[in-house]
Amino acid sequence: MAHTFRGCSLAFMFIITWLLIKAKIDACKRGDVTVKPSHVILLGSTVNITCSLKPRQGCFHYSRRNKLILYKFDRRINFHHGHSLNSQVTGLPLGTTLFVCKLACINSDEIQICGAEIFVGVAPEQPQNLSCIQKGEQGTVACTWERGRDTHLYTEYTLQLSGPKNLTWQKQCKDIYCDYLDFGINLTPESPESNFTAKVTAVNSLGSSSSLPSTFTFLDIVRPLPPWDIRIKFQKASVSRCTLYWRDEGLVLLNRLRYRPSNSRLWNMVNVTKAKGRHDLLDLKPFTEYEFQISSKLHLYKGSWSDWSESLRAQTPEEEPTGMLDVWYMKRHIDYSRQQISLFWKNLSVSEARGKILHYQVTLQELTGGKAMTQNITGHTSWTTVIPRTGNWAVAVSAANSKGSSLPTRINIMNLCEAGLLAPRQVSANSEGMDNILVTWQPPRKDPSAVQEYVVEWRELHPGGDTQVPLNWLRSRPYNVSALISENIKSYICYEIRVYALSGDQGGCSSILGNSKHKEIPYRVSQNSHPINSLQPRVTYVLWMTALTAAGESSHGNEREFCLQGKANWMAFVAPSICIAIIMVGIFSTHYFQQKVFVLLAALRPQWCSREIPDPANSTCAKKYPIAEEKTQLPLDRLLIDWPTPEDPEPLVISEVLHQVTPVFRHPPCSNWPQREKGIQGHQASEKDMMHSASSPPPPRALQAESRQLVDLYKVLESRGSDPKPENPACPWTVLPAGDLPTHDGYLPSNIDDLPSHEAPLADSLEELEPQHISLSVFPSSSLHPLTFSCGDKLTLDQLKMRCDSLML
């Protein structure tokens, strides 16, 4: 099985080699490209390139048709007609340059003949700074050097080491960037003073160069491994008895230690000889985290230090607190017999606390009786109690950790502002820079030498005098008359500042208000107005402003809502108004719509001011002379003849004259008189025709037509008078508007029953007049109006003149 696999591998490698050779041959089957003096040249050298065709590989076997072209990468640099081309090339850059020769025939694409690569470089420089090192006693020898500038050519480096007894070790590196080689051998300390020599040689096609020899001993090149297993111990949990332990190689002679607090950047250095893996540290601070590192060396003068070990971090034990608390107090009267005492104190510094403060112990004592009244333990930095206003009181405050307590701070409770002569004078507070307030004062009127110290107190100003507001203070020596306060100061906050002058058991105070503001920063003057575009009318907006400087942006100012009313757009009103006016004019110009509007207006008019056509049957003359009315006859042939002029009317006896009114036309169906209803519906006349007939005498044919209209009109009147009883709901009175009567001046005959009916059916006209049955008046009215004149026994046409559209006396 193994023999079969090996045979297949050899066959595969043979096929690959044959394909590569075939590709090489096929790539230049038409000709060759030669380079002289060499394919590898020195920077700045000249090279000759020749391109030649093989026999029968040209264009049509004519040399003058062969055009050989030489390309440098993709750029044409030379051409020639014939079987060969010679070109001299100079100024080639460092690195590899490709030249390709191609054949161009008529009416055909260019054919690649062959190509060549030219390598341009420099000879290797002499390697510098050759050094060798062995890491640890069990490590191997490795050397490094500086190779100089890049040759841009294939360069081979050879490292050679020679030792005692003609021992020689050699290692090669074929990488052009090679600057490190490891021999893989270990030097032993059997002969620590034996000399070894190392040398490195660089070789390429353009030359070679060797470094200077480097001679060393075992102690010179061996670098110890970093110490390991570092630990620290505190004897009896005391920082004063601290020991650092570690492990090292056996030949190490010298150690160096460095340590620092974790929050510091400066190291403390300690050198120790023959430490054998331990060292005592005496200057560590309690309750502080430290970082420790150790390095080793084999000889005091020879060799090199090992790398620093991994860091060890450890915290030192606590110690009893040192120093004393800075205590201050504030008094407030509750009533005539009691007062409130509020104590405040500042935290101890880390160096003073020397551990974690667990609590504070407060002791309140009355000095008169010498008896402790109150003891309290608190974890806060303030304490408040109520004591009597009588007697002398003293307070002691101390801080405690796991190791003990600090010395107590004792103060006597007194009225700090009682001595007016000790009050500092001319107290002022001014902003000083950013978040600082400078307080200045003048010594009190009393002997300034009596002042033992000044205390400057400040807190945020609250109108109610809230005692829960944090209190801040600082102490100043008696010869100082100013203090810069910066602790817990905020910008643009008003503070109540007091300056106390203390002298034994007496004190005086003065107060002032002050604040701090930001440091002025250069800025450009901002405009006090700014236009805002693209706002919509009748939309409510909320507006606020902020100020921006290099220090940042302020908070929002007061907000304001506003709404733009917008300018009145008269086009929005004029254009619809014009359109509506045009439409209304067009509608009112039609006769049909005018007629409907007039009827509607007549219906809306109060009934007591309307003028209806009176019913002749209810007249006094009709009741007094019924026989004469019945005997009155109006032959139909008289109506068909030519009418006389209005100036010479024909006397005709009628029973009653009609008063001109503007009645409402009602015509519900009546089954008893179908023919007369048709006569009513047949009466339709336009207003324009009426006006024409009233202004000029009608022609004969017009008179005939008008006579037919009068016949219909008389039938309407006659149908109204035939049943004067209003109790008949089946056939109510039909009232015709005065505007629909004929315009020609004529007579009203009393023999209407003898008038012939109109020939044309009037059913359609009746249906058209039905929508005019409108009665919207809310005023009472009577259907008849009495005549305003006396007619005597008879009413003749010489006393009555009636036109088709009105009745006149």
Summary of the structure (lengths in Angstrom):
residues: 809
radius of gyration: 66.8
end to end distance: 151.4
largest distance: 184.9
contacts: 2236
relative contact order: 0.05
helix: 20%
strand: 34%
